[in-house]
Amino acid sequence: MKLVLSQNYFTFLNKRCQPKKGVATGSPVSNTIAEIFLQYFKDKDIKCLLDTRNITFYIRYMNDILIICDSKRMHPDLITTNMNQMHDDKT
């Protein structure tokens, strides 16, 4: 994966560029890299919320995530705050 990410280029305004981090939009490997990251994110961070029943339902389609929670157990704003703190690079 390091090799793929280190040789990750794209063209913008007829200039060849390399992203400082991540994968260039439209790269053939971007979907695979995103899937690996989102699966890791779910297994590491979301699983504990499901196990403790702080959220009752989680589903993801591509990069869209739907979470259903019982607001008596966990306030929705707290979920958003926690999700935003789980990883520094959420863009």
PyRosetta script that sets phi, psi and omega in degrees:
from pyrosetta import init, pose_from_sequence

init()
pose = pose_from_sequence("MKLVLSQNYFTFLNKRCQPKKGVATGSPVSNTIAEIFLQYFKDKDIKCLLDTRNITFYIRYMNDILIICDSKRMHPDLITTNMNQMHDDKT")
pose.set_psi(1, -38.1)
pose.set_omega(1, 178.4)
pose.set_phi(2, -60.2)
pose.set_psi(2, -39.4)
pose.set_omega(2, 179.0)
pose.set_phi(3, -62.9)
pose.set_psi(3, -45.5)
pose.set_omega(3, -179.8)
pose.set_phi(4, -62.6)
pose.set_psi(4, -45.8)
pose.set_omega(4, -178.2)
pose.set_phi(5, -68.9)
pose.set_psi(5, -30.1)
pose.set_omega(5, 179.3)
pose.set_phi(6, -76.3)
pose.set_psi(6, -19.1)
pose.set_omega(6, 179.0)
pose.set_phi(7, -110.8)
pose.set_psi(7, 39.9)
pose.set_omega(7, -173.4)
pose.set_phi(8, -102.7)
pose.set_psi(8, 104.0)
pose.set_omega(8, -176.9)
pose.set_phi(9, -124.0)
pose.set_psi(9, 157.3)
pose.set_omega(9, 172.7)
pose.set_phi(10, -146.8)
pose.set_psi(10, 163.7)
pose.set_omega(10, 179.9)
pose.set_phi(11, -109.3)
pose.set_psi(11, 132.0)
pose.set_omega(11, 178.2)
pose.set_phi(12, -140.1)
pose.set_psi(12, 124.1)
pose.set_omega(12, -177.9)
pose.set_phi(13, 51.0)
pose.set_psi(13, 46.6)
pose.set_omega(13, 179.1)
pose.set_phi(14, 60.4)
pose.set_psi(14, 21.4)
pose.set_omega(14, 175.6)
pose.set_phi(15, -117.3)
pose.set_psi(15, 139.6)
pose.set_omega(15, 177.1)
pose.set_phi(16, -84.9)
pose.set_psi(16, 125.6)
pose.set_omega(16, -176.2)
pose.set_phi(17, -127.3)
pose.set_psi(17, 158.2)
pose.set_omega(17, 174.2)
pose.set_phi(18, -129.6)
pose.set_psi(18, 126.1)
pose.set_omega(18, 178.5)
pose.set_phi(19, -62.0)
pose.set_psi(19, 146.2)
pose.set_omega(19, 178.1)
pose.set_phi(20, -68.5)
pose.set_psi(20, -31.4)
pose.set_omega(20, 176.7)
pose.set_phi(21, -154.1)
pose.set_psi(21, 157.7)
pose.set_omega(21, 178.6)
pose.set_phi(22, 82.8)
pose.set_psi(22, -162.5)
pose.set_omega(22, -175.7)
pose.set_phi(23, -119.0)
pose.set_psi(23, 140.6)
pose.set_omega(23, 178.3)
pose.set_phi(24, -65.0)
pose.set_psi(24, 139.8)
pose.set_omega(24, 176.2)
pose.set_phi(25, -60.2)
pose.set_psi(25, 133.2)
pose.set_omega(25, 179.5)
pose.set_phi(26, 89.0)
pose.set_psi(26, -3.8)
pose.set_omega(26, 178.0)
pose.set_phi(27, -65.4)
pose.set_psi(27, 141.9)
pose.set_omega(27, 179.3)
pose.set_phi(28, -59.4)
pose.set_psi(28, -24.7)
pose.set_omega(28, -178.4)
pose.set_phi(29, -95.0)
pose.set_psi(29, -4.1)
pose.set_omega(29, -174.2)
pose.set_phi(30, -61.4)
pose.set_psi(30, -39.8)
pose.set_omega(30, 179.3)
pose.set_phi(31, -63.8)
pose.set_psi(31, -42.0)
pose.set_omega(31, -179.2)
pose.set_phi(32, -66.9)
pose.set_psi(32, -44.5)
pose.set_omega(32, 179.2)
pose.set_phi(33, -62.9)
pose.set_psi(33, -43.2)
pose.set_omega(33, 178.9)
pose.set_phi(34, -62.5)
pose.set_psi(34, -41.7)
pose.set_omega(34, 179.6)
pose.set_phi(35, -62.9)
pose.set_psi(35, -43.7)
pose.set_omega(35, 178.2)
pose.set_phi(36, -60.3)
pose.set_psi(36, -46.9)
pose.set_omega(36, -179.1)
pose.set_phi(37, -63.5)
pose.set_psi(37, -46.3)
pose.set_omega(37, -176.9)
pose.set_phi(38, -67.6)
pose.set_psi(38, -33.8)
pose.set_omega(38, 175.1)
pose.set_phi(39, -66.4)
pose.set_psi(39, -42.8)
pose.set_omega(39, 177.5)
pose.set_phi(40, -62.0)
pose.set_psi(40, -45.5)
pose.set_omega(40, 179.1)
pose.set_phi(41, -57.2)
pose.set_psi(41, -45.1)
pose.set_omega(41, -179.9)
pose.set_phi(42, -65.6)
pose.set_psi(42, -48.1)
pose.set_omega(42, -177.0)
pose.set_phi(43, -65.3)
pose.set_psi(43, -33.4)
pose.set_omega(43, -176.6)
pose.set_phi(44, -86.2)
pose.set_psi(44, -46.3)
pose.set_omega(44, -169.5)
pose.set_phi(45, -107.8)
pose.set_psi(45, -38.2)
pose.set_omega(45, -176.3)
pose.set_phi(46, -79.5)
pose.set_psi(46, -33.8)
pose.set_omega(46, -177.5)
pose.set_phi(47, -56.0)
pose.set_psi(47, -40.2)
pose.set_omega(47, -179.2)
pose.set_phi(48, -66.3)
pose.set_psi(48, -34.7)
pose.set_omega(48, 176.6)
pose.set_phi(49, -67.5)
pose.set_psi(49, -36.7)
pose.set_omega(49, 177.0)
pose.set_phi(50, -70.7)
pose.set_psi(50, -42.4)
pose.set_omega(50, -179.2)
pose.set_phi(51, -63.1)
pose.set_psi(51, -36.8)
pose.set_omega(51, -179.8)
pose.set_phi(52, -85.8)
pose.set_psi(52, -1.2)
pose.set_omega(52, 179.4)
pose.set_phi(53, 64.1)
pose.set_psi(53, 23.0)
pose.set_omega(53, 174.3)
pose.set_phi(54, -72.3)
pose.set_psi(54, -27.2)
pose.set_omega(54, 168.1)
pose.set_phi(55, -122.3)
pose.set_psi(55, 144.9)
pose.set_omega(55, -175.0)
pose.set_phi(56, -100.1)
pose.set_psi(56, -19.4)
pose.set_omega(56, -177.3)
pose.set_phi(57, -151.7)
pose.set_psi(57, 136.1)
pose.set_omega(57, 177.4)
pose.set_phi(58, -139.9)
pose.set_psi(58, 131.8)
pose.set_omega(58, 174.1)
pose.set_phi(59, -147.4)
pose.set_psi(59, 147.1)
pose.set_omega(59, -180.0)
pose.set_phi(60, -132.5)
pose.set_psi(60, 135.5)
pose.set_omega(60, 171.4)
pose.set_phi(61, -125.4)
pose.set_psi(61, 114.6)
pose.set_omega(61, -174.5)
pose.set_phi(62, 58.3)
pose.set_psi(62, -115.4)
pose.set_omega(62, 180.0)
pose.set_phi(63, -110.8)
pose.set_psi(63, 14.2)
pose.set_omega(63, 176.0)
pose.set_phi(64, -97.1)
pose.set_psi(64, 132.3)
pose.set_omega(64, -177.4)
pose.set_phi(65, -120.7)
pose.set_psi(65, 133.1)
pose.set_omega(65, 174.8)
pose.set_phi(66, -117.7)
pose.set_psi(66, 125.7)
pose.set_omega(66, 177.8)
pose.set_phi(67, -124.3)
pose.set_psi(67, 132.1)
pose.set_omega(67, 174.6)
pose.set_phi(68, -114.6)
pose.set_psi(68, 131.1)
pose.set_omega(68, -179.0)
pose.set_phi(69, -133.8)
pose.set_psi(69, 159.8)
pose.set_omega(69, 173.0)
pose.set_phi(70, -89.1)
pose.set_psi(70, 111.6)
pose.set_omega(70, -174.7)
pose.set_phi(71, -65.4)
pose.set_psi(71, -13.0)
pose.set_omega(71, 175.3)
pose.set_phi(72, -76.4)
pose.set_psi(72, -27.8)
pose.set_omega(72, -179.4)
pose.set_phi(73, -91.4)
pose.set_psi(73, -35.8)
pose.set_omega(73, -177.1)
pose.set_phi(74, -153.7)
pose.set_psi(74, 127.6)
pose.set_omega(74, -179.6)
pose.set_phi(75, -72.2)
pose.set_psi(75, 135.8)
pose.set_omega(75, -178.5)
pose.set_phi(76, -55.8)
pose.set_psi(76, -35.3)
pose.set_omega(76, 178.7)
pose.set_phi(77, -64.7)
pose.set_psi(77, -31.5)
pose.set_omega(77, 178.2)
pose.set_phi(78, -68.2)
pose.set_psi(78, -37.1)
pose.set_omega(78, 176.5)
pose.set_phi(79, -62.6)
pose.set_psi(79, -45.9)
pose.set_omega(79, 179.4)
pose.set_phi(80, -60.8)
pose.set_psi(80, -45.1)
pose.set_omega(80, 179.1)
pose.set_phi(81, -61.0)
pose.set_psi(81, -46.5)
pose.set_omega(81, 179.6)
pose.set_phi(82, -62.3)
pose.set_psi(82, -43.5)
pose.set_omega(82, -179.8)
pose.set_phi(83, -63.0)
pose.set_psi(83, -40.1)
pose.set_omega(83, -179.5)
pose.set_phi(84, -69.7)
pose.set_psi(84, -21.8)
pose.set_omega(84, 179.3)
pose.set_phi(85, -92.0)
pose.set_psi(85, -7.8)
pose.set_omega(85, -175.3)
pose.set_phi(86, -71.7)
pose.set_psi(86, -27.6)
pose.set_omega(86, -179.4)
pose.set_phi(87, -148.9)
pose.set_psi(87, 140.0)
pose.set_omega(87, -177.1)
pose.set_phi(88, -69.9)
pose.set_psi(88, -33.8)
pose.set_omega(88, -175.3)
pose.set_phi(89, -107.5)
pose.set_psi(89, 88.4)
pose.set_omega(89, -177.1)
pose.set_phi(90, -100.6)
pose.set_psi(90, 2.5)
pose.set_omega(90, -176.4)
pose.set_phi(91, -77.0)
pose.dump_pdb("model.pdb")
